[in-house]
Amino acid sequence: MHQQGALAGVEVAASRTGPNMSKIASALGVSSATVSNALSGKGRVSAELVEKIRKKADELGYVPSSAGRALRTGRSNVLGLVLPDISNPLFPQIAQAMEAAASNAGYGILIADSRGDVTTQTQAISRLIERGVDGLVVIPRRGTRIGDIGCPVAMVDTPSTPGNTVSADHWEGGAKVARHLVDLGHKNFLLVGYDPASNVQNDRIGGMKSAFGPGIKYDTIWLETLLRERGEQTSLGLIDRVRDGVTAIAAVSDLHALRVLTELQTAGIKVPQQVSVTGFDDLIFSPVVTPSLTTVHMDMARIAELAIAALVREIEHSKSEPNANTSQEQNGKAAKQTVTAEPSKVSMELMVRASSGPAILPDTPISNGKTL
């Protein structure tokens, strides 16, 4: 049984390898060099012979060697994608969008996870460069600095980040969700962030604040600081906030909004009858939690398309002009470290669902008999 299993493995491996160019050449009575030129579109090979060679290659199931092509062209046709934390359900969705955009452009993707650490991110970038990727897409951790790494880089973060290639317009998204709540009559807000050093989160909260006019009260809490000081299972103190008059809680992520919903519902506070709750990112669970979560949707497919297109343009340019470099000094000025895209900002879409509703007035009786 073991011997049969081993032989089966050899047969599978052999079938994966497929015929090489020498077998095609032998079948047609031509040289391997002629086959190579015909399949790559190089050299002087008649159109009639090119057609015969390609037809025979199809018949024999020939698959080009990516390693051989890399040696000939100096390109691997592979891009690297560095994610900040693959355990966050947002980033696998971004990875899927990037892979689809890269595939449409004729490239594969290698993925690395920074696991929330800048040092790990730097090591991940180095490993991808060692693998011979033609370019990198980096979704950075705070404190990231992209230096001369020897290949083009597209940075996807937020418009306020220096060197950002393309991203969602997080400020606009924050303003949209805040205007939605203000239009519902809310005047007392709690804004929930996680990382006070995050450019993305600061832009989202900044956008919210920009939509607040006179007469609007708000407070901001940062969960990273709170949880570090009091422990991961600590209460966010939302009952006291509601007693003090808060009628809308806007979080910078659906993950944090889910924590808010859980704490409110555990305390018997009704959403949205007593308090409206909103999130950000439109994660996969957001439409199916109870109540379904009002949030802000990011057009990841469009962002990926723009990022990959900018990267591929720079790769093609650098190969056609070997002296071109995105990270060296040119004409006495520091060259850009990352590629640029146009447009560089992609609008976000407000997704209104059941977790947001009209603000209640103070001392309004609630259906369960409680009074705020």
PADO-784322 format. One record per residue: residue in three letters; residue number from 1; x negated, y, z negated of N, C-alpha, C in turn. Coordinates in steps of 0.2 Angstrom, whole numbers, always signed. Layout:
REM residues N
    aa     i    n.xx    n.yy    n.zz   ca.xx   ca.yy   ca.zz    c.xx    c.yy    c.zz
   ALA   NUM       X       Y       Z       X       Y       Z       X       Y       Z
...
//
This chain:
REM residues 372
    aa     i    n.xx    n.yy    n.zz   ca.xx   ca.yy   ca.zz    c.xx    c.yy    c.zz
   MET     1      -4      -6      +0      +0      +0      +0      -4      +6      +0
   HIS     2     -10      +6      -4     -14     +12      -4     -17     +13      +2
   GLN     3     -19      +7      +5     -23      +8     +12     -18     +11     +17
   GLN     4     -12      +9     +17      -7     +11     +22      -6     +19     +21
   GLY     5      -6     +21     +15      -5     +28     +13     -11     +32     +16
   ALA     6     -17     +29     +15     -23     +33     +17     -23     +34     +24
   LEU     7     -21     +29     +28     -21     +29     +35     -16     +34     +38
   ALA     8     -10     +34     +34      -5     +38     +36      -7     +46     +36
   GLY     9     -11     +47     +30     -13     +54     +29     -18     +55     +35
   VAL    10     -22     +51     +37     -27     +52     +42     -23     +54     +49
   GLU    11     -18     +50     +50     -14     +51     +56     -11     +58     +56
   VAL    12      -8     +60     +50      -5     +66     +50     -10     +72     +51
   ALA    13     -16     +71     +48     -21     +76     +49     -23     +76     +56
   ALA    14     -24     +71     +59     -26     +71     +66     -21     +74     +71
   SER    15     -14     +73     +69      -9     +76     +73      -9     +84     +72
   ARG    16     -11     +86     +66     -11     +93     +65     -16     +96     +69
   THR    17     -22     +93     +69     -28     +96     +73     -26     +97     +80
   GLY    18     -23     +92     +83     -21     +93     +90     -27     +92     +95
   PRO    19     -26     +92    +102     -31     +92    +106     -35     +98    +107
   ASN    20     -41     +98    +108     -45    +104    +109     -46    +105    +116
   MET    21     -50    +111    +118     -50    +113    +125     -54    +108    +129
   SER    22     -58    +104    +126     -62     +99    +130     -57     +94    +133
   LYS    23     -52     +92    +129     -47     +87    +132     -43     +90    +138
   ILE    24     -41     +97    +137     -38    +100    +143     -42    +100    +149
   ALA    25     -49    +102    +148     -53    +102    +153     -54     +96    +157
   SER    26     -55     +90    +153     -56     +84    +155     -50     +82    +160
   ALA    27     -44     +83    +157     -38     +81    +161     -37     +85    +167
   LEU    28     -40     +91    +168     -39     +95    +174     -46     +95    +178
   GLY    29     -51     +92    +176     -57     +92    +179     -61     +98    +180
   VAL    30     -60    +102    +175     -63    +109    +175     -68    +109    +168
   SER    31     -71    +115    +168     -76    +116    +162     -72    +118    +156
   SER    32     -74    +117    +150     -71    +120    +144     -71    +127    +144
   ALA    33     -77    +130    +147     -77    +138    +147     -72    +140    +152
   THR    34     -70    +137    +157     -64    +139    +161     -58    +139    +158
   VAL    35     -57    +134    +154     -51    +133    +150     -50    +139    +145
   SER    36     -56    +140    +141     -56    +145    +136     -55    +152    +139
   ASN    37     -58    +154    +145     -56    +160    +149     -49    +161    +151
   ALA    38     -46    +155    +153     -39    +155    +156     -34    +156    +150
   LEU    39     -36    +153    +144     -31    +154    +138     -32    +161    +135
   SER    40     -38    +164    +135     -39    +170    +132     -38    +176    +137
   GLY    41     -37    +175    +143     -36    +180    +148     -42    +183    +150
   LYS    42     -48    +180    +149     -54    +183    +151     -58    +179    +156
   GLY    43     -63    +182    +159     -66    +179    +165     -63    +179    +171
   ARG    44     -66    +176    +176     -63    +176    +183     -60    +169    +184
   VAL    45     -54    +168    +183     -50    +162    +184     -44    +164    +188
   SER    46     -43    +160    +193     -37    +162    +198     -31    +161    +194
   ALA    47     -26    +165    +196     -19    +164    +193     -16    +157    +194
   GLU    48     -17    +154    +199     -15    +147    +200     -18    +142    +195
   LEU    49     -24    +143    +194     -28    +138    +189     -26    +140    +182
   VAL    50     -25    +147    +181     -23    +149    +174     -16    +146    +172
   GLU    51     -11    +146    +177      -5    +143    +176      -5    +135    +175
   LYS    52     -10    +132    +179     -11    +125    +178     -13    +123    +171
   ILE    53     -18    +127    +168     -22    +126    +162     -17    +127    +156
   ARG    54     -13    +132    +157      -8    +134    +152      -2    +129    +151
   LYS    55      +0    +126    +157      +5    +121    +157      +2    +115    +154
   LYS    56      -4    +113    +156      -7    +107    +153      -8    +108    +145
   ALA    57     -10    +114    +143     -11    +115    +136      -4    +114    +132
   ASP    58      +1    +116    +135      +8    +115    +132     +10    +108    +132
   GLU    59      +8    +104    +137     +10     +97    +138      +6     +93    +132
   LEU    60      +0     +95    +131      -4     +91    +126      -3     +94    +119
   GLY    61      +1     +99    +118      +2    +102    +112      -4    +106    +109
   TYR    62      -8    +109    +113     -14    +113    +111     -12    +119    +106
   VAL    63     -15    +119    +101     -15    +125     +96     -21    +128     +95
   PRO    64     -21    +135     +97     -28    +139     +97     -31    +138     +90
   SER    65     -37    +138     +89     -41    +138     +83     -41    +145     +80
   SER    66     -38    +147     +74     -39    +154     +72     -46    +155     +70
   ALA    67     -50    +150     +68     -57    +152     +66     -61    +153     +72
   GLY    68     -60    +149     +78     -63    +151     +84     -61    +157     +87
   ARG    69     -55    +159     +86     -53    +166     +89     -56    +171     +85
   ALA    70     -57    +170     +78     -60    +175     +74     -67    +176     +76
   LEU    71     -71    +171     +77     -78    +172     +80     -78    +175     +86
   ARG    72     -73    +174     +91     -74    +177     +97     -72    +185     +97
   THR    73     -67    +186     +93     -64    +193     +93     -66    +197     +87
   GLY    74     -69    +194     +82     -71    +198     +76     -65    +200     +72
   ARG    75     -59    +197     +73     -53    +198     +69     -50    +191     +67
   SER    76     -47    +192     +61     -44    +186     +58     -37    +185     +60
   ASN    77     -34    +191     +61     -27    +192     +62     -23    +190     +56
   VAL    78     -26    +192     +50     -23    +190     +43     -24    +197     +39
   LEU    79     -19    +199     +36     -19    +205     +32     -18    +202     +24
   GLY    80     -21    +206     +20     -20    +205     +13     -15    +209     +10
   LEU    81     -11    +206      +5      -6    +210      +1      -8    +209      -6
   VAL    82      -9    +215     -10     -10    +215     -17      -4    +218     -21
   LEU    83      -1    +213     -25      +5    +215     -29      +3    +216     -36
   PRO    84      +6    +221     -39      +4    +223     -46      +7    +217     -51
   ASP    85     +12    +214     -50     +15    +209     -55     +20    +205     -51
   ILE    86     +18    +199     -49     +23    +195     -45     +28    +192     -50
   SER    87     +28    +192     -56     +33    +190     -60     +39    +195     -60
   ASN    88     +38    +201     -58     +44    +206     -58     +48    +204     -51
   PRO    89     +54    +203     -52     +58    +201     -46     +58    +206     -40
   LEU    90     +56    +212     -41     +55    +217     -36     +50    +215     -31
   PHE    91     +44    +212     -33     +38    +212     -29     +39    +206     -24
   PRO    92     +42    +200     -26     +43    +195     -21     +47    +197     -15
   GLN    93     +52    +201     -17     +56    +204     -11     +52    +209      -7
   ILE    94     +47    +213     -10     +43    +217      -6     +38    +212      -2
   ALA    95     +35    +207      -5     +31    +202      -1     +34    +199      +5
   GLN    96     +41    +197      +4     +44    +194     +10     +45    +199     +15
   ALA    97     +47    +206     +14     +47    +211     +19     +41    +212     +22
   MET    98     +35    +212     +19     +29    +213     +22     +27    +207     +26
   GLU    99     +28    +201     +24     +27    +195     +28     +30    +196     +35
   ALA   100     +37    +198     +34     +41    +198     +40     +38    +203     +45
   ALA   101     +36    +209     +43     +34    +214     +47     +27    +212     +50
   ALA   102     +23    +209     +46     +16    +207     +48     +17    +202     +54
   SER   103     +21    +197     +53     +23    +192     +57     +25    +194     +64
   ASN   104     +29    +199     +64     +32    +203     +70     +26    +206     +74
   ALA   105     +21    +208     +70     +15    +212     +73     +10    +207     +75
   GLY   106     +11    +200     +74      +6    +195     +76      +1    +194     +70
   TYR   107      +2    +195     +64      -2    +194     +59      +1    +189     +53
   GLY   108      -4    +186     +50      -2    +182     +44      -4    +186     +38
   ILE   109      -1    +184     +32      -2    +187     +26      -5    +183     +20
   LEU   110     -10    +185     +17     -13    +182     +11     -11    +186      +5
   ILE   111      -8    +183      +0      -5    +187      -6     -10    +186     -12
   ALA   112     -11    +192     -16     -15    +192     -22     -11    +195     -27
   ASP   113     -11    +193     -34      -7    +196     -39     -12    +199     -44
   SER   114     -11    +206     -46     -15    +209     -50     -13    +208     -58
   ARG   115      -8    +205     -59      -5    +203     -65      -6    +209     -70
   GLY   116      -4    +215     -67      -3    +220     -72     -10    +223     -74
   ASP   117     -16    +222     -71     -22    +224     -73     -26    +227     -68
   VAL   118     -29    +232     -69     -33    +236     -64     -39    +232     -62
   THR   119     -43    +229     -67     -49    +225     -66     -47    +219     -62
   THR   120     -42    +215     -63     -39    +210     -59     -38    +212     -52
   GLN   121     -35    +218     -51     -33    +220     -45     -39    +221     -41
   THR   122     -45    +224     -44     -51    +225     -40     -54    +218     -38
   GLN   123     -54    +213     -42     -56    +207     -41     -52    +204     -35
   ALA   124     -46    +205     -35     -41    +202     -30     -43    +205     -23
   ILE   125     -44    +211     -23     -46    +215     -17     -53    +212     -14
   SER   126     -57    +211     -19     -64    +208     -17     -63    +201     -14
   ARG   127     -59    +197     -17     -58    +190     -14     -55    +190      -7
   LEU   128     -50    +195      -6     -47    +195      +0     -52    +198      +6
   ILE   129     -56    +202      +4     -61    +205      +9     -66    +199     +10
   GLU   130     -68    +195      +5     -72    +189      +7     -69    +184     +11
   ARG   131     -62    +184     +11     -58    +179     +16     -58    +182     +23
   GLY   132     -60    +188     +24     -61    +191     +31     -54    +194     +33
   VAL   133     -50    +197     +29     -44    +200     +31     -46    +206     +35
   ASP   134     -41    +208     +40     -42    +213     +44     -40    +220     +41
   GLY   135     -36    +220     +36     -34    +225     +33     -30    +223     +26
   LEU   136     -28    +228     +22     -25    +227     +16     -19    +232     +15
   VAL   137     -14    +229     +12      -8    +233      +9      -9    +232      +1
   VAL   138      -9    +238      -2     -10    +238      -9      -4    +242     -12
   ILE   139      -1    +238     -17      +4    +241     -21      +0    +242     -28
   PRO   140      -2    +248     -29      -7    +249     -35      -5    +249     -42
   ARG   141      -9    +247     -46      -8    +248     -53     -10    +255     -55
   ARG   142      -8    +258     -61     -11    +265     -63     -18    +264     -63
   GLY   143     -21    +270     -61     -29    +270     -62     -32    +267     -56
   THR   144     -29    +265     -51     -32    +262     -45     -35    +267     -41
   ARG   145     -41    +266     -39     -45    +270     -34     -47    +266     -28
   ILE   146     -45    +267     -22     -48    +263     -16     -54    +267     -14
   GLY   147     -59    +263     -14     -66    +265     -12     -67    +263      -5
   ASP   148     -74    +263      -3     -76    +260      +4     -76    +252      +3
   ILE   149     -71    +249      +5     -70    +242      +5     -71    +238     +12
   GLY   150     -72    +242     +17     -74    +239     +23     -69    +237     +28
   CYS   151     -63    +239     +26     -57    +238     +31     -51    +243     +29
   PRO   152     -47    +244     +34     -41    +249     +33     -37    +247     +27
   VAL   153     -34    +252     +24     -30    +250     +18     -23    +254     +19
   ALA   154     -18    +251     +18     -11    +255     +17      -9    +255     +10
   MET   155      -8    +260      +7      -6    +261      +0      +2    +262      -1
   VAL   156      +5    +258      -4     +13    +259      -5     +14    +260     -12
   ASP   157     +16    +266     -14     +17    +268     -21     +23    +273     -21
   THR   158     +21    +280     -21     +26    +285     -21     +23    +291     -18
   PRO   159     +27    +296     -15     +24    +301     -12     +19    +306     -16
   SER   160     +20    +306     -22     +16    +310     -26      +9    +307     -28
   THR   161      +8    +300     -26      +2    +297     -27      -3    +299     -21
   PRO   162      -9    +302     -23     -14    +303     -18     -16    +297     -14
   GLY   163     -16    +298      -7     -18    +293      -3     -12    +288      -1
   ASN   164      -6    +290      -4      +0    +285      -2      +1    +285      +5
   THR   165      +2    +279      +8      +3    +278     +15     +11    +279     +17
   VAL   166     +15    +276     +13     +22    +276     +14     +26    +273      +8
   SER   167     +31    +275      +7     +35    +273      +1     +42    +275      +1
   ALA   168     +46    +272      -3     +53    +275      -5     +52    +282      -8
   ASP   169     +57    +286      -6     +57    +293      -9     +60    +292     -16
   HIS   170     +56    +291     -21     +59    +289     -28     +62    +295     -31
   TRP   171     +59    +301     -30     +62    +307     -33     +69    +308     -30
   GLU   172     +70    +308     -24     +77    +308     -21     +81    +303     -24
   GLY   173     +79    +297     -25     +83    +292     -28     +85    +293     -35
   GLY   174     +81    +296     -39     +83    +298     -46     +88    +304     -45
   ALA   175     +87    +309     -41     +92    +314     -40     +99    +312     -38
   LYS   176     +99    +307     -34    +105    +304     -31    +109    +301     -37
   VAL   177    +106    +297     -41    +109    +293     -46    +112    +298     -52
   ALA   178    +107    +303     -53    +109    +308     -58    +115    +312     -56
   ARG   179    +115    +314     -50    +121    +318     -47    +127    +314     -47
   HIS   180    +127    +307     -46    +133    +303     -46    +136    +303     -53
   LEU   181    +131    +303     -58    +134    +303     -65    +136    +310     -67
   VAL   182    +133    +315     -65    +135    +322     -67    +142    +323     -64
   ASP   183    +143    +321     -58    +150    +321     -54    +155    +318     -58
   LEU   184    +153    +313     -62    +158    +309     -66    +160    +312     -72
   GLY   185    +156    +318     -73    +158    +322     -79    +153    +321     -85
   HIS   186    +148    +317     -84    +143    +316     -90    +139    +322     -91
   LYS   187    +138    +323     -97    +134    +329     -99    +128    +327    -105
   ASN   188    +128    +321    -107    +124    +319    -112    +120    +313    -110
   PHE   189    +114    +313    -108    +111    +307    -105    +105    +304    -109
   LEU   190    +104    +298    -109     +97    +295    -111     +94    +292    -105
   LEU   191     +88    +294    -104     +84    +291     -98     +79    +286    -101
   VAL   192     +79    +280     -98     +75    +275    -100     +69    +273     -95
   GLY   193     +63    +275     -97     +57    +273     -93     +54    +267     -96
   TYR   194     +48    +265     -93     +44    +259     -96     +37    +262     -97
   ASP   195     +34    +264     -92     +27    +266     -92     +26    +273     -91
   PRO   196     +24    +277     -96     +24    +284     -95     +18    +286     -90
   ALA   197     +14    +282     -89      +8    +283     -84     +10    +281     -77
   SER   198     +16    +279     -75     +18    +276     -69     +20    +282     -65
   ASN   199     +17    +283     -59     +19    +289     -54     +26    +287     -52
   VAL   200     +28    +281     -50     +34    +279     -48     +40    +281     -53
   GLN   201     +38    +279     -59     +43    +280     -64     +44    +287     -66
   ASN   202     +39    +291     -66     +39    +298     -67     +43    +302     -62
   ASP   203     +42    +300     -55     +45    +303     -50     +53    +301     -50
   ARG   204     +55    +295     -52     +62    +294     -53     +65    +298     -58
   ILE   205     +62    +298     -64     +64    +302     -70     +64    +310     -68
   GLY   206     +59    +312     -64     +59    +319     -62     +64    +321     -58
   GLY   207     +66    +316     -53     +72    +317     -49     +78    +318     -52
   MET   208     +79    +313     -57     +85    +314     -62     +86    +321     -65
   LYS   209     +80    +323     -68     +80    +329     -71     +82    +335     -67
   SER   210     +79    +334     -60     +80    +340     -56     +88    +341     -54
   ALA   211     +92    +336     -55     +99    +336     -53    +103    +339     -59
   PHE   212    +100    +339     -65    +104    +342     -71    +104    +349     -71
   GLY   213    +110    +352     -71    +111    +359     -72    +112    +362     -79
   PRO   214    +114    +368     -79    +115    +371     -86    +120    +366     -90
   GLY   215    +120    +366     -96    +124    +362    -100    +123    +355    -101
   ILE   216    +118    +352     -97    +117    +345     -98    +111    +344    -103
   LYS   217    +113    +339    -107    +108    +337    -112    +105    +330    -110
   TYR   218     +98    +329    -112     +95    +323    -110     +89    +322    -115
   ASP   219     +88    +315    -116     +82    +313    -119     +79    +307    -115
   THR   220     +72    +306    -116     +69    +301    -113     +65    +297    -117
   ILE   221     +66    +290    -117     +62    +285    -121     +58    +281    -116
   TRP   222     +52    +279    -118     +47    +275    -114     +46    +268    -118
   LEU   223     +49    +263    -115     +49    +257    -118     +42    +254    -120
   GLU   224     +37    +255    -116     +31    +252    -117     +28    +254    -124
   THR   225     +29    +260    -125     +26    +263    -131     +30    +260    -137
   LEU   226     +37    +260    -136     +42    +258    -142     +40    +251    -143
   LEU   227     +40    +247    -138     +39    +239    -139     +32    +238    -142
   ARG   228     +27    +242    -140     +21    +240    -143     +20    +242    -150
   GLU   229     +24    +247    -152     +24    +249    -159     +28    +245    -164
   ARG   230     +34    +242    -161     +39    +239    -165     +40    +232    -163
   GLY   231     +37    +229    -157     +38    +222    -155     +43    +222    -150
   GLU   232     +42    +216    -146     +46    +215    -140     +54    +214    -141
   GLN   233     +55    +212    -147     +62    +211    -149     +66    +216    -152
   THR   234     +63    +222    -153     +65    +228    -156     +72    +230    -153
   SER   235     +76    +233    -157     +82    +237    -154     +80    +243    -151
   LEU   236     +83    +245    -146     +82    +252    -143     +86    +257    -146
   GLY   237     +90    +256    -151     +93    +261    -155     +99    +264    -151
   LEU   238    +102    +260    -147    +107    +263    -142    +114    +264    -146
   ILE   239    +115    +261    -151    +121    +262    -155    +121    +269    -158
   ASP   240    +116    +271    -161    +115    +278    -164    +115    +283    -158
   ARG   241    +112    +281    -152    +113    +286    -147    +120    +288    -145
   VAL   242    +124    +282    -144    +131    +283    -142    +135    +287    -148
   ARG   243    +133    +285    -154    +137    +289    -159    +135    +297    -159
   ASP   244    +129    +298    -156    +127    +305    -156    +129    +308    -150
   GLY   245    +133    +305    -146    +136    +308    -140    +134    +306    -133
   VAL   246    +129    +302    -133    +127    +300    -126    +132    +296    -122
   THR   247    +134    +298    -116    +139    +294    -112    +136    +291    -106
   ALA   248    +129    +292    -104    +126    +289     -98    +119    +287    -100
   ILE   249    +117    +281     -98    +110    +279     -99    +108    +277     -92
   ALA   250    +103    +280     -90    +100    +279     -83     +93    +276     -84
   ALA   251     +92    +270     -82     +85    +267     -82     +81    +267     -76
   VAL   252     +75    +267     -76     +71    +267     -70     +70    +261     -66
   SER   253     +73    +255     -69     +73    +249     -66     +79    +245     -68
   ASP   254     +81    +240     -64     +87    +236     -65     +85    +231     -71
   LEU   255     +79    +230     -72     +77    +225     -77     +78    +229     -84
   HIS   256     +76    +235     -84     +77    +239     -91     +85    +240     -92
   ALA   257     +88    +242     -86     +96    +243     -87     +99    +236     -89
   LEU   258     +96    +230     -87     +99    +224     -90     +98    +224     -97
   ARG   259     +93    +226    -100     +91    +226    -107     +96    +231    -111
   VAL   260     +97    +236    -107    +102    +241    -110    +109    +238    -111
   LEU   261    +111    +235    -105    +118    +232    -105    +119    +227    -110
   THR   262    +114    +223    -111    +114    +217    -116    +115    +220    -123
   GLU   263    +111    +225    -125    +111    +228    -131    +118    +231    -133
   LEU   264    +120    +235    -128    +127    +238    -129    +132    +233    -129
   GLN   265    +132    +228    -125    +138    +223    -126    +137    +219    -132
   THR   266    +131    +218    -134    +131    +214    -141    +134    +218    -146
   ALA   267    +133    +225    -146    +136    +229    -151    +143    +231    -150
   GLY   268    +146    +228    -145    +153    +229    -144    +155    +236    -141
   ILE   269    +150    +239    -138    +151    +245    -134    +153    +243    -127
   LYS   270    +158    +246    -124    +161    +244    -118    +157    +249    -112
   VAL   271    +155    +245    -107    +152    +248    -101    +157    +247     -95
   PRO   272    +160    +252     -92    +158    +259     -92    +163    +263     -96
   GLN   273    +168    +260    -100    +173    +264    -103    +170    +269    -108
   GLN   274    +165    +266    -112    +162    +271    -117    +155    +274    -115
   VAL   275    +151    +270    -111    +145    +272    -109    +144    +270    -102
   SER   276    +141    +274     -97    +139    +272     -90    +132    +270     -91
   VAL   277    +130    +265     -87    +123    +262     -86    +121    +262     -79
   THR   278    +115    +264     -77    +113    +264     -70    +106    +261     -70
   GLY   279    +104    +258     -65     +97    +255     -64     +94    +258     -58
   PHE   280     +89    +254     -55     +85    +256     -50     +82    +250     -47
   ASP   281     +82    +249     -40     +79    +244     -36     +84    +239     -33
   ASP   282     +90    +239     -35     +95    +234     -33     +92    +227     -32
   LEU   283     +90    +225     -38     +87    +218     -38     +93    +213     -37
   ILE   284     +90    +206     -36     +95    +201     -34    +101    +200     -39
   PHE   285    +100    +201     -45    +105    +200     -50    +110    +206     -51
   SER   286    +108    +211     -48    +112    +218     -50    +119    +217     -48
   PRO   287    +121    +214     -42    +128    +214     -40    +132    +209     -44
   VAL   288    +129    +204     -47    +132    +199     -50    +132    +199     -58
   VAL   289    +129    +203     -61    +130    +204     -69    +136    +207     -70
   THR   290    +138    +207     -76    +145    +209     -78    +144    +215     -84
   PRO   291    +146    +221     -82    +149    +223     -75    +143    +224     -70
   SER   292    +145    +224     -64    +140    +224     -59    +137    +231     -59
   LEU   293    +130    +231     -58    +126    +237     -59    +126    +242     -54
   THR   294    +127    +248     -56    +126    +254     -51    +118    +255     -51
   THR   295    +116    +256     -45    +108    +256     -45    +106    +260     -38
   VAL   296    +100    +260     -37     +97    +263     -31     +93    +258     -27
   HIS   297     +95    +258     -20     +93    +253     -16     +87    +255     -12
   MET   298     +81    +251     -12     +75    +253      -8     +75    +249      -1
   ASP   299     +74    +253      +4     +74    +250     +11     +67    +247     +12
   MET   300     +66    +241      +9     +60    +238      +9     +57    +235     +16
   ALA   301     +62    +234     +20     +61    +232     +27     +58    +237     +31
   ARG   302     +61    +243     +30     +58    +249     +34     +51    +251     +31
   ILE   303     +50    +251     +25     +44    +253     +22     +39    +248     +24
   ALA   304     +40    +242     +24     +35    +237     +26     +33    +238     +34
   GLU   305     +38    +239     +38     +37    +240     +45     +33    +246     +46
   LEU   306     +34    +252     +42     +29    +258     +43     +22    +256     +41
   ALA   307     +22    +253     +35     +15    +251     +32     +11    +247     +37
   ILE   308     +14    +242     +39     +11    +237     +43      +9    +240     +50
   ALA   309     +13    +244     +53     +12    +247     +59      +6    +252     +58
   ALA   310      +6    +256     +53      +0    +261     +52      -6    +257     +51
   LEU   311      -6    +251     +48     -12    +247     +46     -15    +244     +53
   VAL   312     -10    +241     +57     -12    +238     +63     -15    +243     +68
   ARG   313     -12    +249     +68     -15    +255     +73     -22    +256     +71
   GLU   314     -23    +256     +64     -30    +258     +62     -35    +252     +64
   ILE   315     -32    +246     +63     -36    +240     +65     -38    +240     +72
   GLU   316     -33    +241     +76     -35    +241     +83     -39    +247     +85
   HIS   317     -38    +253     +82     -43    +259     +83     -50    +257     +81
   SER   318     -51    +254     +75     -58    +253     +73     -61    +248     +77
   LYS   319     -57    +243     +80     -61    +238     +84     -62    +241     +91
   SER   320     -58    +246     +94     -60    +249    +100     -65    +254     +99
   GLU   321     -66    +257     +93     -71    +262     +92     -75    +260     +86
   PRO   322     -80    +255     +87     -84    +252     +81     -86    +257     +76
   ASN   323     -88    +264     +78     -90    +268     +73     -85    +272     +69
   ALA   324     -79    +270     +71     -73    +273     +67     -73    +270     +60
   ASN   325     -72    +274     +55     -71    +271     +48     -67    +275     +44
   THR   326     -62    +272     +41     -57    +276     +37     -60    +278     +30
   SER   327     -66    +276     +28     -68    +277     +21     -75    +280     +21
   GLN   328     -78    +282     +27     -85    +285     +27     -84    +293     +28
   GLU   329     -89    +296     +27     -89    +304     +28     -89    +305     +36
   GLN   330     -85    +309     +38     -85    +311     +46     -85    +319     +46
   ASN   331     -89    +321     +51     -90    +328     +52     -91    +332     +45
   GLY   332     -95    +329     +41     -96    +333     +35     -90    +333     +30
   LYS   333     -85    +330     +31     -79    +330     +26     -78    +323     +24
   ALA   334     -75    +322     +18     -74    +315     +16     -68    +312     +20
   ALA   335     -69    +307     +23     -63    +304     +27     -58    +301     +23
   LYS   336     -52    +300     +25     -47    +297     +21     -48    +290     +20
   GLN   337     -46    +288     +13     -47    +281     +11     -42    +276     +13
   THR   338     -36    +279     +15     -30    +275     +17     -27    +277     +23
   VAL   339     -24    +273     +26     -21    +275     +33     -14    +279     +31
   THR   340     -12    +282     +37      -6    +287     +36      -1    +284     +40
   ALA   341      +6    +285     +38     +11    +283     +42     +16    +289     +43
   GLU   342     +20    +289     +48     +25    +294     +49     +31    +291     +51
   PRO   343     +37    +292     +47     +37    +296     +41     +34    +292     +35
   SER   344     +32    +296     +30     +29    +293     +25     +34    +292     +19
   LYS   345     +40    +295     +19     +45    +294     +14     +51    +291     +17
   VAL   346     +54    +286     +14     +60    +282     +16     +65    +284     +11
   SER   347     +71    +286     +13     +77    +288      +9     +79    +281      +5
   MET   348     +82    +283      -1     +85    +277      -5     +92    +278      -5
   GLU   349     +96    +273      -6    +103    +272      -5    +106    +271     -12
   LEU   350    +111    +275     -14    +115    +274     -20    +120    +269     -19
   MET   351    +120    +264     -24    +124    +258     -24    +129    +259     -30
   VAL   352    +135    +261     -29    +140    +263     -34    +143    +256     -35
   ARG   353    +143    +254     -42    +146    +248     -44    +150    +249     -50
   ALA   354    +152    +244     -54    +156    +244     -59    +153    +247     -66
   SER   355    +147    +248     -66    +144    +250     -73    +144    +257     -74
   SER   356    +146    +261     -69    +147    +268     -70    +154    +270     -69
   GLY   357    +156    +275     -73    +163    +277     -73    +163    +284     -76
   PRO   358    +169    +287     -76    +170    +294     -79    +168    +294     -86
   ALA   359    +165    +300     -88    +164    +301     -95    +170    +302     -99
   ILE   360    +169    +299    -105    +175    +300    -110    +174    +307    -114
   LEU   361    +179    +310    -116    +178    +316    -120    +177    +314    -128
   PRO   362    +174    +318    -132    +173    +316    -139    +180    +315    -142
   ASP   363    +180    +310    -147    +186    +309    -150    +191    +305    -146
   THR   364    +190    +303    -140    +195    +300    -136    +195    +292    -138
   PRO   365    +201    +290    -140    +202    +283    -142    +201    +278    -137
   ILE   366    +197    +273    -138    +196    +268    -134    +201    +262    -135
   SER   367    +202    +258    -130    +207    +253    -130    +206    +248    -135
   ASN   368    +200    +247    -138    +199    +242    -144    +201    +246    -151
   GLY   369    +203    +252    -150    +204    +256    -156    +199    +260    -159
   LYS   370    +193    +259    -156    +187    +263    -159    +187    +270    -156
   THR   371    +184    +275    -160    +184    +282    -158    +177    +284    -158
   LEU   372    +175    +287    -153    +168    +290    -153    +168    +297    -155
//
